[in-house]
Amino acid sequence: MRILVAESLAEEGLEVLRSAGHELDERPGMTREAFLSALPDYEGLMVRSQVQVDAEAVACGSRLIVVGRAGVGVDNVDLDAATRAGITVVNAPTGNTIAAAEHTLALLFALARRVAAADASVRRGEWKRSAFTGVELRGKTLGIVGLGKIGMAIADRAVGMEMEVVGHDPFVTEEAAANHGVRLLALDDLLCTADAITLHVPLNRQTRDMIGARQLASMKPGSLVVNVARGGVVDEAALAASLVSGHTGGAAVDVFSAEPPLGSPLLGAPNTVLTPHLGASTAEAQTRVAVEAAQQMLEVLGGRSARYAVNAPLLTPETAKALAPYLPLATMLGQFYGQFARGLESLTLEVAGDISAYDSAPLAAAVLRGLLETVTEERVNLVNAGHLARARGITLVERRTPDAGRYASLITISGSATVAGTVAVAGGARLVRLGEYWVDLEPTSWMLVTRHQDRPGTMGRIGLMLGESDVNISAMHLARGEEQRADALMILALDDAVPDAVAERIRADEAVLDLWVIRLD
């Protein structure tokens, strides 16, 4: 088959494709017009990050079977258009793991020993040894926020450096973390425990500015901050202010909210090491991502499933039609369960009723996508969902039954908690079960769930606290057991986010036994 290589690629990756007998056409630097006019002649397309494979390009690629992205991110590929066109998109999510881990540690060493500042001083003709006294990393506590492939690789190396390693990742089990020498902590506990923190999370609504003024203030005086993840997960203005005040001892930043970071307050902040997004920039990493992407392309061109397919394979028309309303429901239930449950090690997915007659694998993938997509840069799909879950110590058992009780179809996730939902006759997802309580509520972007003692005035006090903070309630559902004035469950659908301080006030109410603030995309 013919493959268009539209950007420069390591020769080792090209050789993988050639050795399989495919015809390669290397044409980096094409104009947009030339690129679009060339696409109809190829079954495969290989790109990196610059060429835009948008809906227009997908439409032009009438013979395309696969698009390979030599790297992790696929922002330059229109996945929906590719999926509709039956084109599989593959990437190389593991090729730069070691490069990113080593760059993180290089920046950490540079901060600890003030390498950049000392180098600049010597170049100015100075010899101020006492001005650049550093600290040893051995015996210090490293906090890793985000325990995916890169975070775990850093943990392995930090243990070898005789550091104590603590980590935060709500979707990694204690056993999986312990296998890499990591002790899991809540984020606030990690921040006040660690001598240095390093971030390895994707940028999304949950992680934007996750390290801001409050978090920085809670860290030890003189602690170090390293960001080789994504610009935006650290509030750059707050970090610069903490560096200027001296509370934060140093910061190493490889990624910025805007790149290049013209006007960033970090440019003028003291005790910084700044690099131009070099996390994956090693010769070895570029070779690995090229080879990995090429190998994935070969799988698809050979009619096989690729492990790192980014978009889910197309379903049969019959299955797609039957499951289409339930895939968003399954994703929402996965998101909800991830924030509602207290543990994630072993889950059971029960698909009941009419939809049990169809393959449940797409629904399982959708559940895991909702569960994991906020903590991994890899797009979760039918091909890789189980692998990504197992890597974090999570197992999912699928079960199908024709009996859905009072519902035509029902999806239930159970483990340390239970969450169930269905699709209403008029369309739209409905939450119908939380724990042992049967409920009926349309999910919204922001939700508040309380388990409380069923006493007069409790609901009123909670509503008043929300109202005083201008948080509007759009819908509510109250469920309780058979015994009056025992425990009850209340779910509030909200128009606005709940400020942390308000959530803590509600949690402190004498009748409130437990509280969950849920955010759904």
Secondary structure, DSSP 8 states (H G I E B T S, - for coil): -EEEE-S---HHHHHHHHHTT-EEEE-TT--HHHHHHHGGG-SEEEE-SSS-B-HHHHHH-TT--EEEESSS--TTB-HHHHHHTT-EEE--SSTTHHHHHHHHHHHHHHHHTTHHHHHHHHHTT---GGGG-----TT-EEEEE--SHHHHHHHHHHHHTT-EEEEE-TTS-HHHHHTTTEEE--HHHHHHH-SEEEE----STTTTT-B-HHHHHHS-TTEEEEE-S-TTSB-HHHHHHHHHHTSEEEEEES--SSSS-TT-GGGG-SSEEE-SS-TT-SHHHHHHHHHHHHHHHHHHHTT---TTBSS-----HHHHHHHTTHHHHHHHHHHHHHHH-S--SEEEEEEEEGGGGS--HHHHHHHHHHHHTTT-SS---TTTHHHHHHHTT-EEEEEEES--TTSSEEEEEESSSEEEEEE-TTSSEEEEEETTEEEEE---SEEEEEEEE--TTHHHHHHHHHHHTT--EEEEEEEE-SSTTSEEEEEEEESS---HHHHHHHHTSTTEEEEEEEE--
